[in-house]
Amino acid sequence: MRLSISHDTTYHYEHQVRASIQYLRLTPHDSERQQVLSWQLNLPRPVRAQLDPYGNILHVLTLDEPHESIVIGASGQVEIDELREAEHESQSALPFLRFTRLTEPDEALRAFAREQSKNRNDRSGLIELMHALHAHIGYQPGSTLVETSAVEAFAGRQGVCQDHAHAFLACARSLGVPARYVSGYLYTDSIDHLASHAWAEAWLDGAWYSFDVTNCLAKPERHLKLAVGLDYLDACPVRGMRRGGGSEKMHAQVEVAPLLRVQQQ
């Protein structure tokens, strides 16, 4: 499947911002499952690409002059191998056993993981866990914040894709399975879910397998990966800091659409 992506994020500030820095993980890279055909960023100024500790393509946008708004755009085309279920990498998966503030499980989450997986840490056990988390944490936009932890979302029984991913990571790691947070895009006909998406991957039998709790999908047929990390903070597409500006309004518009091969000939 060939996907076309257009992603624009606009920040408006109450007052002038004296200076700001934005960490952008908005550029996908080639892998066994996806091939980047074309990609470009539309930024206020040119920036150089670098790799972060997890192998993500990172751009750091620094604005030293006063500004009242920032517009960040990303667009391109990527070919997805719909039949590939797992991806191999040379880097060690062991760092993804580490818990973070957002993914540290309490006893309730640990017990839930053991019960729902039937103490299995294989793919079948994790698929059962995925379905159980989907049933337990209802998808409810606006019910949580970016700072909400897996424990809080699990206790509140509401959340979004970020919370689903964090809860899965907490459970999988508690079972001794390396697992990582994934940010990216999802092509779907449903109007209930945003095209900008998050899911999890677990290291099983020497490869990374996807687990999309929000959609109960264990096959990433329509998923385009941007970045990975221990949690949302490592992999979110845009994360920044600023001096001044007062309150902030953010508007994001994401469009993901399939392209027929004949259209590219």
N, C-alpha and C positions, 0 to 999 in steps of 0.2 A: 504494500500500500504506500502510495506517495502522498504525503501530507503537506499542505501549505499553511504556514503560521504567520499571523500578524498580531503583535503584542505591543500595545502602547500604554504607558503609565505616566500620568501627569500629577505633579504635586503643586498645590497652590498654598501659599503661606499668608497668614494674617498680616505680618510685617516683613520687612526685608530681612532675609537671612544674610548674616555677615560672611559666613563661609560654610561649606558643606562637603561631605565626602560620601560617596555611594559605592558600595561593593556589589558588583553586578555579575551574577551567574546566569546569564541569559543566552549563552552560546552553547549549543550541543556539540558533542564530538563524535567521531566515527567509532563504531563498535561492531561486534559480531551481529548485532540485531538492527542497527541503524546506520545509514550512510547519509552524511550531510551533502546535499547537492549544491545548495547555495545558502548563504546566511550573511546578514548585515545588521549592524547596530546603527541607530540614528540617535546620536548624542550631541550635547551642546558643544563638545570639543573632542578631538581625536584622543583616544587612549590606547595603550598597548595591552595586548593579551599576555597573561601569565597563567601558570598552573598553581592551584592551591594545594595544601597537603593531601587532599583526597583525589587529586588528579582532575578536578574540575577546571574548566576554562574560566578565568576570573579577569574582569576589567575593573579598575579602580578609577572612578570619576571624581576629580577634585575641582571644586569651584571656589576660588579664593576671593572673587569679587562679589559685592552684594547682588542678591537676586530675589525675586518674589515668586518664581515658579521654576520647575524643572520638567522637561519632557524627555522621556526615555523610550525609545522605540527599538523593537527587534522584529525581524521578519526573515522568512526563508522557506526552503523546501527540503524535506528529508524523506528518504526512502526507508520504510519499515519492513523488516522481514517478519511477516505475520505467523510463520510456522515455527520460528525459533522460540523455545520456552526458557532457555537458560543462557547465561553469558559467562565466559571464562576470563579471568584476569590474573596477572602475574603477582600483583600486590597481595600481601598477607591480609586475611580477613579477621585476624585476631583482634585488632583495635576496635572492631565493631561489637565486641562483647562488653564494652565499657558502658556503664550507665551514665546519664547526665541528669541535671535537675528536671528536665522535661520528660525523661524516660525512666526514672528510678521507680521501681514498683513497690507497692506496699504489700502486706500479707494477703489482702483481698485479691490483688492482681496476680500474685504468685499462685494462690490457690486456684483461681480461675484458669490460669494457664495449664496447671497440672490436670485439672478436672476435664477441661474441654479437649485437650490434646491426648487425654488418657495416658499421660506421662510419656508420650512418644515425641521424639524430636526429629522425626522424618517429615517428608513432604505431606503425607496423608494427615499426620497429626497437626501440622501447621495449617492445612486447609480447613480442618475441622475447627481449629482455633479462630481462623479468619471469619468463618460463618458465624461463630458464636459471638465474636466481638461486633460484627455487623448487627446482630439482633439486639445486643445489649446497649450499644451506644447509637441512639437514633440520630440520623442526619438532620441537623437543625442549624441553618446559617444564622450567625449572630449570637449563638448561645455561648460561645467561648471567645477568648482572646488569644493573641499569639503567645502570651505568657502562660496560658493554661497548660498544666502538666497532664500526663497520662492518668495519674491517680485522680486528679480533679475531674477530668472528663469521664472517667469510668464511674466515679461516684455519682456524678450528675446525670449520667446516662444520656447525654446529648453532646453533639459536637459536629465537626466538619472533617474533611479528609485529613487535615493535619493531625487532629486528635485521634482519628482512627489509626493513622500510621504510628504515632507515638505509643498508643496502647499496644499495638502489635509488637513494636520493638521492645517494650518493657517485658511483655510476656515471652517472646522468643529468646531474649537474652537471659531471662530467668531460667529457661530450660537448657541453657548452655549453647544456644545456636547464635552465631554471629549474625547480626541483622543491621540494616542501614536504612536511613530515610532517603527517599527519592523525590525530587521536585521535577516537574515537567508539564507536559500537555496531554490531554486525552481527547480523542475525537469521539463524540457521542451525539446521538440524535435527541437525547433528553435535554429539556430546558431546565431541569431541576439542578443540574450540576454545572459548574463553571468549567470552561475548557482548560484553564490553569489548574493543575491537579497535583496531588501528592499521594504517594503510596510507599510500600516497604519492599525490601529485598532481603532474603535470607540465604546464607551460605550453606548449601547442602551438596554433599558428594562432589566437592571440588568446583562448584559453579554457583552463580547467583540466580535465584528464582524469585519471581515477582509475586507479591500478595497485595492486591488492591482491596482493602477491607470495605471501602465505601461502596464499591460496585460488585463485591464478591467475585472478583476475577483473579484466577491464578495463572492466566495466560495473558501476557502484555501485547495483545494483538493490535491495539489502537493507541498505545502509549509511546510518547516521545520523551526520552530522558534528557534533562538539562544538567542536573547536579545531584551528588550524593553526599551524605555526611552522617554524623552521629544523631542529629536531630534537625529540626527546622532551622535553627540558627546557623548551622553549617551549610545548608543547601538552598535556602530561600533565594529566589531570583533577584530580589533587590533588598539590600539592607544598608542603612546609612546613619550618619550622625550629622548634626548641624549646630551652629551657634546662632542663637536668636531666631526670629521668625514668628514667635507666638504659636497659635494653633495652626493645624495643618489639615488640608483636605486632599485626599488622594482619590483619583479616578483611574481605573484600569479597564481597558477594553482588549479582549482576547478573542481571536477568531481562528479556529482550526477547521480545515476543510480538506476533503480528499481530492486528488487530481487524477484524472484519467491519463494513462500513459500516452494515448493517442494525441492528447492535447500538447504534449511536449515534443512531438515529432515535426 
